[in-house]
């Protein structure tokens, strides 16, 4: 950047990011923000904040998407928070089967899905731990606001760190080695997950995904302020079938965000549920 970002420039940039994504960045994260701004200015050839921000506001040429991508956090790995996967197969899916009309698939949504570790983990877990997996049609959708992460998810190529929690037997069963440090998920599994773009604070985008039996929405609401968290929670509520469940990250509590959900304490995990509606499912 040709000159330091002023306090007003910083405020305008963070406000733009907040309105477009719901993510909140304060003065404490200024270095993080300015580094990513500098990289986008370098890539686009902008010589001043004013010229870059004009490009961003007019979305020319499609700058909003890579700008938002630059601020997302994609640190994850397979079988993260395994206790929730255990709860899924032991409690949540059996409960949903009791309310499932004949012919309707069981739908599971991983949002944000980052580079795909979570939705692929769900698929592997069910294949390994849920004896009824072949008896029902199961649809798993992975969604994220970061389009680069979605491209990586579709490619299904993972490094050693992403696989660190997986037993060697499962790596050998579901992955093909590419080199000493990378493995690619087998084609059947890659093709079994549908990936899509979504912004959790955009009702039109969330609503377009339909309703789900179980939603995994872990470790993203902590990046939102109170208003955005409430908006995202209300949108996710609409994406749940009556009686459907939502799993949050270990440091998140839906009870502090929205009164719409009921707290359910299972043996393996605390889960939040949309109350059932008689005759609607």
C-alpha positions as CSV (number, residue, x, y, z in Angstrom):
1,X,0.0,0.0,0.0
2,X,1.3,3.4,-0.9
3,X,0.1,5.0,2.4
4,X,-1.1,3.7,5.8
5,X,-4.8,3.0,6.2
6,X,-6.5,5.8,8.2
7,X,-8.8,5.0,11.0
8,X,-11.7,6.1,8.8
9,X,-10.6,3.8,6.0
10,X,-10.3,0.9,8.4
11,X,-13.8,1.5,9.7
12,X,-15.3,1.7,6.2
13,X,-13.5,-1.5,5.2
14,X,-14.7,-3.4,8.3
15,X,-18.2,-2.1,7.9
16,X,-18.3,-3.3,4.3
17,X,-17.0,-6.7,5.3
18,X,-19.6,-6.9,8.1
19,X,-22.5,-6.0,5.8
20,X,-21.5,-8.5,3.2
21,X,-20.6,-11.4,5.5
22,X,-21.6,-10.8,9.1
23,X,-18.0,-11.2,10.2
24,X,-16.8,-8.6,12.7
25,X,-13.2,-7.3,12.9
26,X,-12.3,-4.7,15.5
27,X,-9.2,-2.6,16.1
28,X,-7.6,-5.6,17.8
29,X,-7.5,-7.4,14.4
30,X,-6.2,-4.4,12.5
31,X,-2.9,-6.0,11.5
32,X,-4.8,-9.1,10.2
33,X,-7.2,-6.9,8.2
34,X,-4.4,-4.7,6.8
35,X,-2.3,-7.6,5.7
36,X,-5.2,-9.1,3.7
37,X,-6.1,-5.7,2.3
38,X,-2.5,-5.2,1.2
39,X,-2.5,-8.5,-0.6
40,X,-5.7,-7.8,-2.5
41,X,-4.4,-4.3,-3.5
42,X,-1.2,-6.0,-4.7
43,X,-3.1,-8.6,-6.7
44,X,-5.5,-6.0,-8.3
45,X,-2.8,-3.4,-8.9
46,X,-4.6,-0.7,-6.8
47,X,-2.3,2.1,-5.8
48,X,-4.4,3.6,-3.0
49,X,-7.1,2.6,-0.6
50,X,-9.5,4.9,-2.3
51,X,-9.0,3.2,-5.7
52,X,-9.2,-0.2,-4.2
53,X,-12.3,0.5,-2.2
54,X,-14.0,2.0,-5.2
55,X,-13.3,-1.3,-7.1
56,X,-14.6,-3.3,-4.1
57,X,-17.9,-1.3,-3.7
58,X,-18.6,-1.6,-7.4
59,X,-17.5,-5.3,-7.4
60,X,-15.3,-4.7,-10.5
61,X,-14.1,-7.1,-11.7
62,X,-15.8,-9.5,-9.3
63,X,-13.6,-8.3,-6.4
64,X,-16.1,-8.9,-3.6
65,X,-15.7,-12.7,-3.7
66,X,-11.9,-12.9,-3.4
67,X,-12.0,-10.1,-0.8
68,X,-14.3,-12.1,1.4
69,X,-12.4,-15.3,0.7
70,X,-9.3,-13.6,2.1
71,X,-10.9,-13.2,5.5
72,X,-12.3,-16.6,6.1
73,X,-10.6,-19.1,8.5
74,X,-10.3,-22.7,7.1
75,X,-8.5,-24.6,9.9
76,X,-10.1,-28.0,10.3
77,X,-9.4,-31.7,10.1
78,X,-11.3,-35.0,9.8
79,X,-13.3,-36.4,12.8
80,X,-13.2,-33.0,14.6
81,X,-15.4,-33.1,17.7
82,X,-16.0,-36.8,17.2
83,X,-18.4,-36.9,20.1
84,X,-21.0,-35.1,17.9
85,X,-20.5,-37.7,15.2
86,X,-21.2,-40.4,17.7
87,X,-24.3,-38.5,18.8
88,X,-25.4,-38.3,15.2
89,X,-25.4,-42.0,14.6
90,X,-26.6,-43.0,18.1
91,X,-29.3,-40.5,18.8
92,X,-30.0,-37.8,16.2
93,X,-30.7,-39.9,13.1
94,X,-32.7,-42.6,14.9
95,X,-34.9,-39.7,16.3
96,X,-35.3,-38.2,12.8
97,X,-36.3,-41.6,11.4
98,X,-39.3,-41.7,13.7
99,X,-40.6,-38.5,12.1
100,X,-39.5,-39.1,8.5
101,X,-42.3,-39.5,6.0
102,X,-41.9,-42.4,3.6
103,X,-39.7,-41.6,0.6
104,X,-38.1,-38.4,2.0
105,X,-34.3,-38.5,2.2
106,X,-32.4,-37.7,5.4
107,X,-30.7,-34.4,4.8
108,X,-27.6,-33.3,6.7
109,X,-26.0,-29.8,6.2
110,X,-22.4,-28.9,7.0
111,X,-22.1,-25.1,7.1
112,X,-19.6,-23.6,6.9
113,X,-17.9,-26.7,5.5
114,X,-14.5,-25.1,4.8
115,X,-12.4,-27.4,2.6
116,X,-14.7,-30.4,3.0
117,X,-13.3,-32.2,6.0
118,X,-16.5,-32.0,8.0
119,X,-19.1,-33.3,5.4
120,X,-16.7,-36.0,4.3
121,X,-16.2,-37.0,7.9
122,X,-19.9,-37.3,8.3
123,X,-20.1,-39.6,5.3
124,X,-17.2,-41.8,6.5
125,X,-18.6,-41.9,10.0
126,X,-22.0,-43.1,8.9
127,X,-20.5,-45.7,6.5
128,X,-18.4,-47.0,9.4
129,X,-20.7,-46.6,12.4
130,X,-24.4,-46.5,11.4
131,X,-25.6,-50.0,10.4
132,X,-28.7,-48.5,8.7
133,X,-26.7,-46.3,6.3
134,X,-27.6,-48.4,3.2
135,X,-31.3,-48.6,4.1
136,X,-32.1,-44.9,3.6
137,X,-31.4,-42.2,1.1
138,X,-29.0,-39.7,2.8
139,X,-28.2,-36.3,1.3
140,X,-25.1,-34.5,2.7
141,X,-24.6,-30.9,1.6
142,X,-21.5,-28.8,2.4
143,X,-21.7,-25.0,2.1
144,X,-19.4,-22.1,2.7
145,X,-19.0,-18.4,1.8
146,X,-15.4,-19.0,0.7
147,X,-15.4,-20.1,-2.9
148,X,-11.7,-21.2,-2.9
149,X,-12.4,-23.5,0.0
150,X,-15.3,-25.0,-1.9
151,X,-13.0,-25.7,-4.9
152,X,-10.6,-27.5,-2.6
153,X,-13.4,-29.5,-1.0
154,X,-14.6,-30.7,-4.4
155,X,-11.0,-31.7,-5.3
156,X,-10.8,-33.8,-2.2
157,X,-7.0,-33.5,-1.8
158,X,-5.8,-33.5,1.8
159,X,-2.5,-33.2,3.6
160,X,-1.2,-35.1,6.6
161,X,-2.5,-32.6,9.2
162,X,-6.1,-32.9,8.0
163,X,-5.9,-36.7,8.4
164,X,-4.2,-36.8,11.7
165,X,-7.3,-38.0,13.6
166,X,-8.2,-40.8,11.2
167,X,-7.1,-44.4,11.8
168,X,-4.7,-45.7,9.2
169,X,-7.2,-48.3,8.2
170,X,-9.7,-45.6,7.2
171,X,-7.1,-43.7,5.3
172,X,-6.3,-46.8,3.3
173,X,-10.0,-47.5,2.8
174,X,-11.2,-44.1,1.7
175,X,-8.1,-42.3,0.3
176,X,-5.6,-42.8,-2.5
177,X,-2.0,-41.6,-1.9
178,X,-0.9,-38.8,-4.2
179,X,2.6,-38.4,-2.7
180,X,4.3,-38.7,0.7
181,X,2.3,-35.8,2.1
182,X,-1.1,-35.8,0.3
183,X,-4.0,-38.2,-0.2
184,X,-7.1,-37.9,-2.4
185,X,-10.5,-39.0,-1.3
186,X,-11.9,-41.8,-3.4
187,X,-14.2,-40.7,-6.3
188,X,-17.4,-42.3,-4.9
189,X,-17.1,-40.3,-1.7
190,X,-16.2,-37.0,-3.5
191,X,-19.2,-37.4,-5.7
192,X,-21.6,-38.2,-2.8
193,X,-21.4,-34.7,-1.3
194,X,-23.0,-31.6,-2.9
195,X,-21.1,-28.4,-2.3
196,X,-22.6,-24.9,-2.6
197,X,-22.0,-21.2,-1.7
198,X,-23.9,-19.7,1.1
199,X,-23.8,-16.6,3.4
200,X,-25.5,-17.4,6.7
201,X,-26.8,-13.9,7.1
202,X,-28.4,-13.9,3.7
203,X,-31.9,-15.3,4.1
204,X,-32.4,-15.8,0.3
205,X,-29.2,-17.9,0.1
206,X,-29.9,-20.0,3.2
207,X,-33.6,-20.6,2.2
208,X,-32.6,-21.8,-1.2
209,X,-30.9,-24.8,0.4
210,X,-34.2,-26.2,1.8
211,X,-34.8,-27.9,5.1
212,X,-32.6,-30.4,6.9
213,X,-32.8,-33.0,9.6
214,X,-29.4,-32.2,11.1
215,X,-27.2,-29.1,10.6
216,X,-23.6,-28.9,11.7
217,X,-22.7,-25.2,12.2
218,X,-19.5,-25.3,14.2
219,X,-17.1,-22.5,15.1
220,X,-18.4,-19.7,12.8
221,X,-20.9,-17.8,15.0
222,X,-18.0,-16.7,17.2
223,X,-16.9,-14.4,14.4
224,X,-20.2,-12.6,14.3
225,X,-21.6,-9.8,16.5
226,X,-24.8,-10.3,18.5
227,X,-27.1,-9.0,15.7
228,X,-25.5,-11.2,13.0
229,X,-25.5,-14.2,15.3
230,X,-29.2,-13.8,15.9
231,X,-29.9,-13.3,12.2
232,X,-27.8,-16.4,11.3
233,X,-29.6,-18.4,14.0
234,X,-33.0,-17.4,12.7
235,X,-32.0,-18.3,9.2
236,X,-30.7,-21.7,10.4
237,X,-34.0,-22.3,12.3
238,X,-35.9,-21.9,9.0
239,X,-33.5,-24.4,7.4
240,X,-34.4,-27.1,10.0
241,X,-37.3,-29.4,9.7
242,X,-39.5,-29.4,12.8
243,X,-37.8,-31.6,15.3
244,X,-34.5,-31.2,13.5
245,X,-31.2,-30.7,15.3
246,X,-28.3,-28.3,15.1
247,X,-24.7,-28.9,16.3
248,X,-22.5,-26.0,17.3
249,X,-18.9,-25.7,18.3
250,X,-17.8,-26.6,21.8
251,X,-17.4,-22.9,22.8
252,X,-20.8,-21.8,21.3
253,X,-24.2,-21.8,23.0
254,X,-27.4,-21.3,21.1
255,X,-29.1,-20.5,24.4
256,X,-27.2,-17.2,24.5
257,X,-28.1,-16.4,20.9
258,X,-31.8,-17.3,20.3
259,X,-34.8,-18.6,22.3
260,X,-36.1,-20.5,19.2
261,X,-34.3,-23.7,20.0
262,X,-34.6,-26.3,22.8
263,X,-31.5,-27.7,24.5
264,X,-31.1,-31.5,24.2
265,X,-28.6,-33.3,26.4
266,X,-27.6,-36.6,25.0
267,X,-25.0,-39.0,26.3
268,X,-22.3,-37.8,23.9
269,X,-23.2,-34.1,23.3
270,X,-25.3,-31.1,23.9
271,X,-27.4,-30.4,20.8
272,X,-30.0,-27.8,20.0
273,X,-33.4,-28.7,18.5
274,X,-36.1,-27.0,16.6
275,X,-39.4,-27.8,18.4
276,X,-41.5,-30.3,16.6
277,X,-44.8,-29.3,15.0
278,X,-47.6,-31.9,14.9
279,X,-48.5,-32.9,11.4
280,X,-45.5,-31.0,9.9
281,X,-42.4,-32.9,8.9
